[in-house]
Amino acid sequence: MTRLFIDTKIDEGISTWEIGGDDARYLSDVLRMRPGEELILCDSSRTDHVCEISSVSKALVAVSITDRHPNANEPKFEATIYQGLAKGERMDLSIQKSVELGATRYVPTACSRSIVKIKDGKDGKRDRWQAIALEAARQCGRGIVPKVDSVMDLKAALKEAQESCDLVLFPWEEEKEGSLGKILAPVDFEKHPKIAVFIGPEGGFSEEEAKLAENHGAKLVTLGRRILRTETAAPAVLAMLVYRSELN
């Protein structure tokens, strides 16, 4: 079912709603929805409102709310992905799959081996990445749209993660002993832990960067015997977090 996100809360007593702006054009021009069809409005309180379309125009779509329930699709953890800047489609794919697997926030991170150099605000990449996050959140039924943040350099990102997260994971291909399973074993996911995950760009992290991460309290971990592509690593870690918190 088509899902839209709105920045306000729809109170329980409200039975109708009007959708304008880009969302109205998306419903009328892109999806060509018609009266009688259903959609879901997810509001700022993470409540899903099942709606039936009453009328459609490019400027305004009117709906009747037929049911409402709390969104139950958010994970038991809050994961921020600090992704080393990578080329084109690799960033796109990493963002898409990270959102599908429960990332709360995504931070493009400048590393020593990053081939791509971005001065945030000088191009449209961030807007496009946020649009990818929005579409992924719609597709998989999320209760929020994860934020794609400004580009941050690695040192600043490590400092931020150290100060704001309960656990900082730093997958590194040279690490041979740090078991992600053992590190996650004592984590109490019922307390909704805040977890940071650092992913290297093409070529991975340097030894100096790994030492910097350790100095900032990060846990160096291995993701197994195989070396993963940069766009695969974040979804792999998130899949392990999902398994540990929901499926184990």
Order of alpha helices (4+ residues) and beta strands (2+ residues): beta-beta-alpha-beta-beta-beta-beta-alpha-beta-alpha-beta-beta-alpha-beta-alpha-beta-alpha-beta-alpha
